[in-house]
Amino acid sequence: MLALRLGRRSGSAVQLRRLMVAAASGGTAFLLLSSLAHALAHPEAPGDASVRLAWCAAPLAATVYLAVAVARTDPGTRPRPGLSAIGLGPGRLMAVSVVTTALSCLLGSALGLLFFLHLRGDLTGMPFDGGAAALLSAGPPLPLPATLTLLALVPLIASVATASALRPREAGGLRASARRRMPDARRGKPRADSSSSGSPAAPEPAASPSPASVLDGEAAATGGVTAVAVAADQDEDAPVPAPVADVPAPLTAAPDGLPWGVAILVAGLGVSTYANRTGVALSPDLATVPGGLLAGWALAALGLALIGPGLTHLCGRLLQAVRPGAVRLLAGRVLMAEASRVGRPLGVVAAVAALAYALILRYGLGGAVLGPLGALGAVLVTGCTAATLAAAAIEVRQIRADTMLALLRVGAPAGTLRACAALRAGVLLAVFGPLTVAVAELASLTPGS
């Protein structure tokens, strides 16, 4: 009930993103049901039915990825001060996000089933009843257990993925940190830095945050912890917090996946080149793709997804090189701080674009050749990845809203902020665009041609 109330009070942009999740879920359910109908109509070819069902994994993964990204950008389920007092802590808000995602996916699956039955001719009352009876293998009735199982795949996997992505990770860490900060207070030990007379030592001045940490969003946390430490030092009877050994890494630290991503990308390109050494002619339904070529494409796509955050961080570092101005400095710091949020969707978009480039321009498999169902799957994958990137950009904008407002209040021109955003987009396009084309050419390369 709480999820429904929060959903009703959400803005139009949030509702539009949830409708996108429902539409993607409906399209994926439509493809799954079409695979089931094909298997029932052609029991003599189980291999063909298995290939059709296996190709539905790509739209399914793209839909789940979009659902998780939309759940992360939902402002109604974001933790706020005071909500824990009324029972709406991070765990409860995570459960609300999971329920909202499940409801959106269930709505989409129900609509996909409705359109499938109408197009197949099993239901009547619509102008397009039976319009795709031959394409959807009309005739044998759909078994209820198999139909319900396929329809429940998207809501179930999306809910589990959302719960895994939004689960509160800082609760245990905060408790452990609190225990480490005051170990001597519970044991009644004297202060280690006290003089021989027993008087407490003078408090050390708090270090002021640097301007770079303000851009990274670290000033608030650093200032809060410093203020608590100074207040404890100023009280003569209060115990001194013990020094914490594990200092968290700064938000602008380089992601760790760049070396692994490069290695996996090179391995995938090598596998695909070896599998395509004699030249491979792909069928329009992609039922004759060699296993080596498919494995190479999968490894290359995984490598691109892994190197996305590292490349984004590197772009931000390069923007600040050689005496940067205000625009370059701000754009570079934002790219470095948000590399993990923006880089991964960028890598996924690059992988999908590289695969589409290879299939259309190198193998000649366009929408007319793939057919209606293949074109629907391609539209679902590309649309979901592009929408996920847009959702990541919206999330970054929400996180940086306070910082941008503070810059405007201190007199920063609005044109400077727009120039900063344009510079970030241009640098990312200049880096990921040629990389996508290069990976697509190498992945479809035939040695000796």
Helices and strands as residue ranges (DSSP letters): H 2-8, H 12-41, H 46-55, H 57-72, G 75-77, G 84-86, H 90-120, H 144-166, H 170-181, H 183-187, H 211-215, H 219-234, H 258-275, H 291-319, H 326-337, H 339-357, I 358-362, H 367-399, H 401-409, H 414-443
